[in-house]
Amino acid sequence: MILYAAILKTVDEKKDMEILDIHKAYLQKFIDEGKIFAKGPFTDHSGGLVIYKANSYEEAKEMAENDPAVLQKSRTLVLKEWRSNIE
């Protein structure tokens, strides 16, 4: 599996708070499937980070782009392949 970092910047705080539970439920599905390495908010409240485990960039992109926070445009998405230095 390859790791991909989804950097999610909050651009609409009101809408983001409205869909936060849906966003968390969406990610929980992938946690249950073992497809998320890590996730969490930035401490400055500017957004969050999700590190997906996927077989390809296309697979990670599909997961990240279908996040309700991205679909509802409360957060912008930057997706990058990421390598952990922890073995």
Phi and psi in radians as a Rosetta constraint file:
Dihedral C 1 N 2 CA 2 C 2 CIRCULARHARMONIC -1.833 0.35
Dihedral N 2 CA 2 C 2 N 3 CIRCULARHARMONIC 2.536 0.35
Dihedral C 2 N 3 CA 3 C 3 CIRCULARHARMONIC -1.712 0.35
Dihedral N 3 CA 3 C 3 N 4 CIRCULARHARMONIC 2.414 0.35
Dihedral C 3 N 4 CA 4 C 4 CIRCULARHARMONIC -2.288 0.35
Dihedral N 4 CA 4 C 4 N 5 CIRCULARHARMONIC 2.241 0.35
Dihedral C 4 N 5 CA 5 C 5 CIRCULARHARMONIC -1.642 0.35
Dihedral N 5 CA 5 C 5 N 6 CIRCULARHARMONIC 2.114 0.35
Dihedral C 5 N 6 CA 6 C 6 CIRCULARHARMONIC -1.752 0.35
Dihedral N 6 CA 6 C 6 N 7 CIRCULARHARMONIC 1.933 0.35
Dihedral C 6 N 7 CA 7 C 7 CIRCULARHARMONIC -1.665 0.35
Dihedral N 7 CA 7 C 7 N 8 CIRCULARHARMONIC 2.034 0.35
Dihedral C 7 N 8 CA 8 C 8 CIRCULARHARMONIC -1.956 0.35
Dihedral N 8 CA 8 C 8 N 9 CIRCULARHARMONIC 1.878 0.35
Dihedral C 8 N 9 CA 9 C 9 CIRCULARHARMONIC -1.668 0.35
Dihedral N 9 CA 9 C 9 N 10 CIRCULARHARMONIC 2.216 0.35
Dihedral C 9 N 10 CA 10 C 10 CIRCULARHARMONIC -1.245 0.35
Dihedral N 10 CA 10 C 10 N 11 CIRCULARHARMONIC 2.224 0.35
Dihedral C 10 N 11 CA 11 C 11 CIRCULARHARMONIC -2.098 0.35
Dihedral N 11 CA 11 C 11 N 12 CIRCULARHARMONIC -0.247 0.35
Dihedral C 11 N 12 CA 12 C 12 CIRCULARHARMONIC -2.435 0.35
Dihedral N 12 CA 12 C 12 N 13 CIRCULARHARMONIC 1.602 0.35
Dihedral C 12 N 13 CA 13 C 13 CIRCULARHARMONIC -1.073 0.35
Dihedral N 13 CA 13 C 13 N 14 CIRCULARHARMONIC -0.707 0.35
Dihedral C 13 N 14 CA 14 C 14 CIRCULARHARMONIC -1.104 0.35
Dihedral N 14 CA 14 C 14 N 15 CIRCULARHARMONIC -0.874 0.35
Dihedral C 14 N 15 CA 15 C 15 CIRCULARHARMONIC -1.119 0.35
Dihedral N 15 CA 15 C 15 N 16 CIRCULARHARMONIC -0.658 0.35
Dihedral C 15 N 16 CA 16 C 16 CIRCULARHARMONIC -1.072 0.35
Dihedral N 16 CA 16 C 16 N 17 CIRCULARHARMONIC -0.729 0.35
Dihedral C 16 N 17 CA 17 C 17 CIRCULARHARMONIC -1.158 0.35
Dihedral N 17 CA 17 C 17 N 18 CIRCULARHARMONIC -0.614 0.35
Dihedral C 17 N 18 CA 18 C 18 CIRCULARHARMONIC -1.145 0.35
Dihedral N 18 CA 18 C 18 N 19 CIRCULARHARMONIC -0.594 0.35
Dihedral C 18 N 19 CA 19 C 19 CIRCULARHARMONIC -1.857 0.35
Dihedral N 19 CA 19 C 19 N 20 CIRCULARHARMONIC 0.151 0.35
Dihedral C 19 N 20 CA 20 C 20 CIRCULARHARMONIC -0.980 0.35
Dihedral N 20 CA 20 C 20 N 21 CIRCULARHARMONIC -0.764 0.35
Dihedral C 20 N 21 CA 21 C 21 CIRCULARHARMONIC -1.130 0.35
Dihedral N 21 CA 21 C 21 N 22 CIRCULARHARMONIC -0.653 0.35
Dihedral C 21 N 22 CA 22 C 22 CIRCULARHARMONIC -1.174 0.35
Dihedral N 22 CA 22 C 22 N 23 CIRCULARHARMONIC -0.731 0.35
Dihedral C 22 N 23 CA 23 C 23 CIRCULARHARMONIC -1.032 0.35
Dihedral N 23 CA 23 C 23 N 24 CIRCULARHARMONIC -0.827 0.35
Dihedral C 23 N 24 CA 24 C 24 CIRCULARHARMONIC -1.114 0.35
Dihedral N 24 CA 24 C 24 N 25 CIRCULARHARMONIC -0.711 0.35
Dihedral C 24 N 25 CA 25 C 25 CIRCULARHARMONIC -1.129 0.35
Dihedral N 25 CA 25 C 25 N 26 CIRCULARHARMONIC -0.680 0.35
Dihedral C 25 N 26 CA 26 C 26 CIRCULARHARMONIC -1.056 0.35
Dihedral N 26 CA 26 C 26 N 27 CIRCULARHARMONIC -0.815 0.35
Dihedral C 26 N 27 CA 27 C 27 CIRCULARHARMONIC -1.183 0.35
Dihedral N 27 CA 27 C 27 N 28 CIRCULARHARMONIC -0.611 0.35
Dihedral C 27 N 28 CA 28 C 28 CIRCULARHARMONIC -1.034 0.35
Dihedral N 28 CA 28 C 28 N 29 CIRCULARHARMONIC -0.627 0.35
Dihedral C 28 N 29 CA 29 C 29 CIRCULARHARMONIC -0.998 0.35
Dihedral N 29 CA 29 C 29 N 30 CIRCULARHARMONIC -0.757 0.35
Dihedral C 29 N 30 CA 30 C 30 CIRCULARHARMONIC -1.325 0.35
Dihedral N 30 CA 30 C 30 N 31 CIRCULARHARMONIC -0.525 0.35
Dihedral C 30 N 31 CA 31 C 31 CIRCULARHARMONIC -1.085 0.35
Dihedral N 31 CA 31 C 31 N 32 CIRCULARHARMONIC -0.813 0.35
Dihedral C 31 N 32 CA 32 C 32 CIRCULARHARMONIC -1.071 0.35
Dihedral N 32 CA 32 C 32 N 33 CIRCULARHARMONIC -0.534 0.35
Dihedral C 32 N 33 CA 33 C 33 CIRCULARHARMONIC -1.527 0.35
Dihedral N 33 CA 33 C 33 N 34 CIRCULARHARMONIC -0.027 0.35
Dihedral C 33 N 34 CA 34 C 34 CIRCULARHARMONIC 1.322 0.35
Dihedral N 34 CA 34 C 34 N 35 CIRCULARHARMONIC 0.418 0.35
Dihedral C 34 N 35 CA 35 C 35 CIRCULARHARMONIC -1.816 0.35
Dihedral N 35 CA 35 C 35 N 36 CIRCULARHARMONIC 0.137 0.35
Dihedral C 35 N 36 CA 36 C 36 CIRCULARHARMONIC -2.174 0.35
Dihedral N 36 CA 36 C 36 N 37 CIRCULARHARMONIC 2.198 0.35
Dihedral C 36 N 37 CA 37 C 37 CIRCULARHARMONIC -1.434 0.35
Dihedral N 37 CA 37 C 37 N 38 CIRCULARHARMONIC -0.706 0.35
Dihedral C 37 N 38 CA 38 C 38 CIRCULARHARMONIC -2.828 0.35
Dihedral N 38 CA 38 C 38 N 39 CIRCULARHARMONIC 2.761 0.35
Dihedral C 38 N 39 CA 39 C 39 CIRCULARHARMONIC -2.794 0.35
Dihedral N 39 CA 39 C 39 N 40 CIRCULARHARMONIC 2.758 0.35
Dihedral C 39 N 40 CA 40 C 40 CIRCULARHARMONIC 2.824 0.35
Dihedral N 40 CA 40 C 40 N 41 CIRCULARHARMONIC 2.882 0.35
Dihedral C 40 N 41 CA 41 C 41 CIRCULARHARMONIC -1.447 0.35
Dihedral N 41 CA 41 C 41 N 42 CIRCULARHARMONIC 2.727 0.35
Dihedral C 41 N 42 CA 42 C 42 CIRCULARHARMONIC -1.350 0.35
Dihedral N 42 CA 42 C 42 N 43 CIRCULARHARMONIC 2.497 0.35
Dihedral C 42 N 43 CA 43 C 43 CIRCULARHARMONIC -1.211 0.35
Dihedral N 43 CA 43 C 43 N 44 CIRCULARHARMONIC -0.268 0.35
Dihedral C 43 N 44 CA 44 C 44 CIRCULARHARMONIC -1.575 0.35
Dihedral N 44 CA 44 C 44 N 45 CIRCULARHARMONIC 0.133 0.35
Dihedral C 44 N 45 CA 45 C 45 CIRCULARHARMONIC 1.125 0.35
Dihedral N 45 CA 45 C 45 N 46 CIRCULARHARMONIC 0.415 0.35
Dihedral C 45 N 46 CA 46 C 46 CIRCULARHARMONIC -1.551 0.35
Dihedral N 46 CA 46 C 46 N 47 CIRCULARHARMONIC -0.080 0.35
Dihedral C 46 N 47 CA 47 C 47 CIRCULARHARMONIC 2.599 0.35
Dihedral N 47 CA 47 C 47 N 48 CIRCULARHARMONIC -2.572 0.35
Dihedral C 47 N 48 CA 48 C 48 CIRCULARHARMONIC -2.782 0.35
Dihedral N 48 CA 48 C 48 N 49 CIRCULARHARMONIC -3.107 0.35
Dihedral C 48 N 49 CA 49 C 49 CIRCULARHARMONIC -2.347 0.35
Dihedral N 49 CA 49 C 49 N 50 CIRCULARHARMONIC 2.363 0.35
Dihedral C 49 N 50 CA 50 C 50 CIRCULARHARMONIC -2.210 0.35
Dihedral N 50 CA 50 C 50 N 51 CIRCULARHARMONIC 2.246 0.35
Dihedral C 50 N 51 CA 51 C 51 CIRCULARHARMONIC -1.885 0.35
Dihedral N 51 CA 51 C 51 N 52 CIRCULARHARMONIC 1.884 0.35
Dihedral C 51 N 52 CA 52 C 52 CIRCULARHARMONIC -1.520 0.35
Dihedral N 52 CA 52 C 52 N 53 CIRCULARHARMONIC 2.601 0.35
Dihedral C 52 N 53 CA 53 C 53 CIRCULARHARMONIC -1.872 0.35
Dihedral N 53 CA 53 C 53 N 54 CIRCULARHARMONIC 2.110 0.35
Dihedral C 53 N 54 CA 54 C 54 CIRCULARHARMONIC -2.554 0.35
Dihedral N 54 CA 54 C 54 N 55 CIRCULARHARMONIC 2.864 0.35
Dihedral C 54 N 55 CA 55 C 55 CIRCULARHARMONIC -1.472 0.35
Dihedral N 55 CA 55 C 55 N 56 CIRCULARHARMONIC -0.305 0.35
Dihedral C 55 N 56 CA 56 C 56 CIRCULARHARMONIC -2.735 0.35
Dihedral N 56 CA 56 C 56 N 57 CIRCULARHARMONIC 2.869 0.35
Dihedral C 56 N 57 CA 57 C 57 CIRCULARHARMONIC -1.061 0.35
Dihedral N 57 CA 57 C 57 N 58 CIRCULARHARMONIC -0.696 0.35
Dihedral C 57 N 58 CA 58 C 58 CIRCULARHARMONIC -1.070 0.35
Dihedral N 58 CA 58 C 58 N 59 CIRCULARHARMONIC -0.718 0.35
Dihedral C 58 N 59 CA 59 C 59 CIRCULARHARMONIC -1.132 0.35
Dihedral N 59 CA 59 C 59 N 60 CIRCULARHARMONIC -0.790 0.35
Dihedral C 59 N 60 CA 60 C 60 CIRCULARHARMONIC -1.119 0.35
Dihedral N 60 CA 60 C 60 N 61 CIRCULARHARMONIC -0.705 0.35
Dihedral C 60 N 61 CA 61 C 61 CIRCULARHARMONIC -1.080 0.35
Dihedral N 61 CA 61 C 61 N 62 CIRCULARHARMONIC -0.729 0.35
Dihedral C 61 N 62 CA 62 C 62 CIRCULARHARMONIC -1.086 0.35
Dihedral N 62 CA 62 C 62 N 63 CIRCULARHARMONIC -0.781 0.35
Dihedral C 62 N 63 CA 63 C 63 CIRCULARHARMONIC -1.096 0.35
Dihedral N 63 CA 63 C 63 N 64 CIRCULARHARMONIC -0.822 0.35
Dihedral C 63 N 64 CA 64 C 64 CIRCULARHARMONIC -1.190 0.35
Dihedral N 64 CA 64 C 64 N 65 CIRCULARHARMONIC -0.733 0.35
Dihedral C 64 N 65 CA 65 C 65 CIRCULARHARMONIC -1.248 0.35
Dihedral N 65 CA 65 C 65 N 66 CIRCULARHARMONIC -0.363 0.35
Dihedral C 65 N 66 CA 66 C 66 CIRCULARHARMONIC -1.631 0.35
Dihedral N 66 CA 66 C 66 N 67 CIRCULARHARMONIC 0.073 0.35
Dihedral C 66 N 67 CA 67 C 67 CIRCULARHARMONIC -1.081 0.35
Dihedral N 67 CA 67 C 67 N 68 CIRCULARHARMONIC 2.264 0.35
Dihedral C 67 N 68 CA 68 C 68 CIRCULARHARMONIC -0.937 0.35
Dihedral N 68 CA 68 C 68 N 69 CIRCULARHARMONIC -0.570 0.35
Dihedral C 68 N 69 CA 69 C 69 CIRCULARHARMONIC -1.141 0.35
Dihedral N 69 CA 69 C 69 N 70 CIRCULARHARMONIC -0.577 0.35
Dihedral C 69 N 70 CA 70 C 70 CIRCULARHARMONIC -1.374 0.35
Dihedral N 70 CA 70 C 70 N 71 CIRCULARHARMONIC -0.809 0.35
Dihedral C 70 N 71 CA 71 C 71 CIRCULARHARMONIC -1.058 0.35
Dihedral N 71 CA 71 C 71 N 72 CIRCULARHARMONIC -0.667 0.35
Dihedral C 71 N 72 CA 72 C 72 CIRCULARHARMONIC -1.495 0.35
Dihedral N 72 CA 72 C 72 N 73 CIRCULARHARMONIC 0.012 0.35
Dihedral C 72 N 73 CA 73 C 73 CIRCULARHARMONIC 1.055 0.35
Dihedral N 73 CA 73 C 73 N 74 CIRCULARHARMONIC 0.514 0.35
Dihedral C 73 N 74 CA 74 C 74 CIRCULARHARMONIC -1.500 0.35
Dihedral N 74 CA 74 C 74 N 75 CIRCULARHARMONIC -0.285 0.35
Dihedral C 74 N 75 CA 75 C 75 CIRCULARHARMONIC -2.425 0.35
Dihedral N 75 CA 75 C 75 N 76 CIRCULARHARMONIC 2.546 0.35
Dihedral C 75 N 76 CA 76 C 76 CIRCULARHARMONIC -1.602 0.35
Dihedral N 76 CA 76 C 76 N 77 CIRCULARHARMONIC 2.778 0.35
Dihedral C 76 N 77 CA 77 C 77 CIRCULARHARMONIC -2.148 0.35
Dihedral N 77 CA 77 C 77 N 78 CIRCULARHARMONIC 2.302 0.35
Dihedral C 77 N 78 CA 78 C 78 CIRCULARHARMONIC -2.175 0.35
Dihedral N 78 CA 78 C 78 N 79 CIRCULARHARMONIC 2.176 0.35
Dihedral C 78 N 79 CA 79 C 79 CIRCULARHARMONIC -2.044 0.35
Dihedral N 79 CA 79 C 79 N 80 CIRCULARHARMONIC 2.205 0.35
Dihedral C 79 N 80 CA 80 C 80 CIRCULARHARMONIC -2.383 0.35
Dihedral N 80 CA 80 C 80 N 81 CIRCULARHARMONIC 2.501 0.35
Dihedral C 80 N 81 CA 81 C 81 CIRCULARHARMONIC -1.144 0.35
Dihedral N 81 CA 81 C 81 N 82 CIRCULARHARMONIC 2.447 0.35
Dihedral C 81 N 82 CA 82 C 82 CIRCULARHARMONIC -2.322 0.35
Dihedral N 82 CA 82 C 82 N 83 CIRCULARHARMONIC 2.491 0.35
Dihedral C 82 N 83 CA 83 C 83 CIRCULARHARMONIC -2.099 0.35
Dihedral N 83 CA 83 C 83 N 84 CIRCULARHARMONIC 2.209 0.35
Dihedral C 83 N 84 CA 84 C 84 CIRCULARHARMONIC -1.453 0.35
Dihedral N 84 CA 84 C 84 N 85 CIRCULARHARMONIC 2.396 0.35
Dihedral C 84 N 85 CA 85 C 85 CIRCULARHARMONIC -1.617 0.35
Dihedral N 85 CA 85 C 85 N 86 CIRCULARHARMONIC 0.077 0.35
Dihedral C 85 N 86 CA 86 C 86 CIRCULARHARMONIC -1.706 0.35
Dihedral N 86 CA 86 C 86 N 87 CIRCULARHARMONIC 2.178 0.35
